[in-house]
Amino acid sequence: MSLYDPTLAMLLAIGIPAIGSLLIALAYRWPNLREAITLLTATALFLNVLSLLQPVLDGARPEIVLLSLLPGLELMLSLEPLGMLFALLASGLWIVNSIYSIGYMRGNNEQHQTGFYVCFAIALGATQMLAMAGNLITLLLAYEVLTFATYPLVTHKRTDVARAGGRTYLGILLFTSIALLLPAIVAVWYLAGTTDFIEGGVLQGKLTPTAATVLFAIFLFGTGKAALMPFHRWLPAAMVAPTPVSALLHAVAVVKAGVFTVTKVAVYTFGLDFLSMTGAAAPMLWVAVFTLLTASLIALTKDNLKARLAYSTVSQLSYIVLGATLATSMGVMGGAFHMVAHALGKITLFFCAGAIYTALHKTEVSQLDGMGRVMPFTFGAFLIASLSIIGLPPTGGTWSKWLLMSGAADAGEMIVLAALAISSLLNIVYLLEIPLRAFLKPTSQPVATGINEAPLLCVAPLCLTALSCILLFFYPQPLLTLLNAWSPS
Amino acid sequence: MSELNFMMQLPALQVVLPLVAAPLCVLLRQPNLVWALALAVATSCLGISLCLAQQVWQTGVISYAIGGWQPPFGIEYRLDELSVFMLAFICLIATLTLLGARQSIEKEIPGDRIHLFYATLLLSLTGLLGIISTGDAFNLFVFLEIASLSTYALVAMGRDRRALLAAFRYLILGTIGGTFILIGVGLLYMMTGTLNMQDMAARLPEVINTTTALAALAFMVIGACLKLALLPMHLWLPNAYTYAPSVASAFLAATSTKVAAYVLIRFLYSVYNLRWANIDIPLNEVLALLAASAMLFASYVATRQIELKRLLAWSSLGQIGYIVLGLSLATTAGLAAGTLHLMNHAIIKAGLFMAVAAVIFQQGGSTLMLADLKGLSQRMPWTTAAIVAGGLGLIGVPMTAGFISKWALLQALMESHAWGYIIVLLISSLLAVVYVWRIIETAYSRGPDTRIGRSEAPLGLQLSIWAFVAMNLYLGLQGSPGMSLVTRAAERLLGMEVSL
């Protein structure tokens, strides 16, 4: 038996970012060393998480108890395929994002860079803990740490606007988690005597269909990070943060933490059978559909690029929530696939927004006419990522839309099917407008012709993520294998 | 044999020790010497209380007859799980606040009065420990007066002239409270012919529904609630905490209201045994209602404060509501949750007040406006971090002590199907987020002058602050030992079979 086994790897998944954040703080005098530590930490974390993949595919479900808060109330890690997926996604994209951060933060001469990288590392550690949480209480802890660690990043500019944004951010996320999520978790403990994530759920037969419906709704609204309306306002507010934060945290780690929580609760606390039997998820399905369409409509009206992307994220998150609330394994798989597809697509879009800001200092969509000729790589990547978000070939988003639509058809929800189709059309309108303007419209200002891209450290990451959107279309197999390891059927 | 004898005398010793040390302080006069003596006494009391706690944990209730006069005729010291729990944590708080007191007191109190400060603080400690130890109702009143009188003096020593008025107001209301308790005890003596609480409890059932016994209950509960500052009997508290010397605020906030809560528990559960007694008045409901209104109203008022110490004082009033709500449930879980929050909140709040003492030490002035905190994160990063940790504890974020007791309280409320109170608890937590975040946001915003370098408080204060923070986090991570202690204490109070 070797020393380095899966349980140790799980501990390291939290330990590596923690130690990394400490080292980054200590290296505040030497920016190059500091950034090297960030990259090293990110790489080490990714490799460490990757080592867990094979055991999980082989059916291992490593478990470890960290601490006992109260009798029966333990901080516990346990890994299953959905968590594996999320952990890999976040740690992998952290590497790319760190490279991008260096280019962006230096390119824009941002202040307090040490604090920025420290908080980033802590946020990633919390994300790993959330992905591997073995029960609701551990998940809640990681969820709150993630909120607090990202707050300084949102208010990074320390202006009044940033502080107001931070207040909305923290206000909504803390309000929902304390007022709704915490009591919901206490209720589960009270009803089932445990908050552990167990195959098939723990609530079966413990409460009436009406009570289950109410509790499920409290869970979903309580998970503010899933940005279901009306608790979505924090996400546009968080856009005051520097773009790398928006890219990794508010397109991947934080928001996916929200939908991941929703999925975990649906699958391992309620159990899909129990949900479909009682119909407890049905009302929330409609909330998801409503959010999905409304957010797309709002995105249409936004001229600010990051605001438009933020509302697009709100809308796309609801696809994943919708997958969970369909209460079929096909739906959950579609949602999980979309977690990856949307992450790759949206991080690319934010990278592009940041690159445009760094190179041209433009933030509004209407200013982008003709800029495609100035920044061909950036807008090319933007086009590919947009296609993936819309769900068109040859990009990975195609598969998740396909799975979600089959899930909806399986569940016999024809209206949901129609809503998904309409939303795709809306996506086309608000996303494709941007590259089309950039490439086809003549520029209004007399700018110097010729290519003027952002620094290489900004452009390379976004090309890489755009490329992986395409790769995901041609090679979805590894991801599907992992999802099949989860699916009972 | 002699060692055994010494161990047998511990219950009396820990009350006598500070009592004897207090006049010694006045004789010694030299500030540093007096401080060292006070710290040594508090530490010894802590050691003694831990010994006692271990004894009780292993062998059950300790009964000690003062002067060899056997109860119920003589005065009995009676230590059960609840008493030793309270003793240990009060001594701990005394030790840790004294640890950080030296420099802060030197700065806030004129040199010729420093020895008086420590003397009164030790007298106050005597009173508090006596209240907890005694099993005799009249003796309890005597200790209550010792504790209260010395507390008035402590408050009056504040640098701000308004401290005098605050102390006077406290004196008036505190004396009314004390008198009410005395009247209650007198009435009960009339009905039962005994002052020993154990004995009273045995004789009460025969006369429980007479007007006199009910009036006695009412007097005692109201008296205790006045000392406890349960809304609407809270008027003395905000000013007293705001204008007292900073270290005194920390000590009082963490001990005196907590011991008053202990008195309430004793009256309700050890004397009247509220769970089984068939009493015609809806006492529990009234207490729960008052607690709920404190949780909402006081927390709301806290969000509107512009003075830091006053904000913390109002927050305490809200948190007292949590404690009383737990007690009023009259279930093991509720009583345990209330008792646990008693300790957890005391530790969190003492840490916060010590952090305020550190800031006042560095910035001068007698009060600290919230706006004065601007740029604190640059000037005193460690103290700011400690304030954040304490603030998160007040909110009840996981991994802090506040979370454990709030979790226990939520659980107890669900068990009693008190859904309305759950909502109150959640709203109050949200209000806590608001007032805590106002502090944190100001501390992390840019200061008026960014050129001021770092200037942390002296080591003693830092040690004290971080000891409280460490306790806060430790109790948040390891809730089980505390929980099993208070559960056993609750079982004993409710007269159940105690699981040893």
Chai-1 contact restraints between the chains, C-beta under 6 A:
chainA,res_idxA,chainB,res_idxB,connection_type,confidence,min_distance_angstrom,max_distance_angstrom,comment,restraint_id
A,L67,B,L477,contact,1.0,0.0,6.0,A-B,restraint_1
A,S68,B,S480,contact,1.0,0.0,6.0,A-B,restraint_2
A,L69,B,G479,contact,1.0,0.0,6.0,A-B,restraint_3
A,L70,B,G479,contact,1.0,0.0,6.0,A-B,restraint_4
A,L70,B,S480,contact,1.0,0.0,6.0,A-B,restraint_5
A,L70,B,M483,contact,1.0,0.0,6.0,A-B,restraint_6
A,P71,B,S480,contact,1.0,0.0,6.0,A-B,restraint_7
A,L140,B,P398,contact,1.0,0.0,6.0,A-B,restraint_8
A,L141,B,P398,contact,1.0,0.0,6.0,A-B,restraint_9
A,E144,B,V397,contact,1.0,0.0,6.0,A-B,restraint_10
A,E144,B,P398,contact,1.0,0.0,6.0,A-B,restraint_11
A,L174,B,V433,contact,1.0,0.0,6.0,A-B,restraint_12
A,F175,B,L430,contact,1.0,0.0,6.0,A-B,restraint_13
A,I178,B,S429,contact,1.0,0.0,6.0,A-B,restraint_14
A,A179,B,L426,contact,1.0,0.0,6.0,A-B,restraint_15
A,A179,B,L430,contact,1.0,0.0,6.0,A-B,restraint_16
A,V186,B,L410,contact,1.0,0.0,6.0,A-B,restraint_17
A,Y190,B,M414,contact,1.0,0.0,6.0,A-B,restraint_18
